[in-house]
Amino acid sequence: MKKRLVSLMTVVALFSSSSATFASQPADRNVEYVALGDSIPAGMTPYGSYDLSYTDYLLKHFKNGDVEVDYNNFAVSGYSSDQLKNDLKDNNIIRQEVRDATHITVTIGANDLFQRLLSDPSSAYEGITTASDNLQTILSTIDELNPDVEVYVMGYYNPFAYYPEQVQKFLVPLNDALNAEIEKRTEANGDTFVPTGNRIDPHFEKYMPNPEDNHLNIKGYKIIAKEFWKAIMQNKKTK
């Protein structure tokens, strides 16, 4: 596949683009699944349209059996951690669904980094700090609303895979640092971190086919859904 270089500004806008089978089940009960986050759970495709996201394929895993599932996806393309934090504080519809949820997935933080890269690349780490601090508030607020809910937080794949090596030397460590903060906050809060780079990055051209956009295609979202499902199944075994 011929790679075309894209500008940093293009990459910065990628996640923030706006317009948005396993046999066993996680538990013998009804499932109330709530998805929160940015354009990835919103289902943004590599070409600017919307389709099924990993959350929709995770829903299919939940439904693979005699279980009733209620599903609410509140993800919004372009969302930052500030916006999600405010939703959990002020949006009564989302707060009530969180109270009722049995499972919640969270994908947030990339836009905090990208916005800094767009405005002032030298302040990129400030975006990571903001995402980390807000994620702590997001997860603690979820716990206040529903201390029994299972929360799964996504680590990002490499969104800069089409860049030349010398550019990636600057950008990839930023993505790694963001993921490290997400993982730290998730585990400190007693929730489950779900990495995705280990599955997406080695085959990025297959799952992220547009060099000018870092959103995934359907195949990529299916892969991420499987990673979340594995984590859910692992948690079931340890209970």
Secondary structure, DSSP 8 states (H G I E B T S, - for coil): -------HHHHHTTTT------SS-S-SS-EEEEEEESHHHHTB-TTS-B---HHHHHHHHHHSSS--EEEEE---TT--HHHHHHHHHH-HHHHHHHHH-SEEEEE--HHHHHHHHHH-GGGHHHHHHHHHHHHHHHHHHHHHH-TT-EEEEE----TTTTS-HHHHHHHHHHHHHHHHHHHHHHHHTT-EEE--HHHHGGGHHHHS--TT-----HHHHHHHHHHHHHHHHHHHHH-
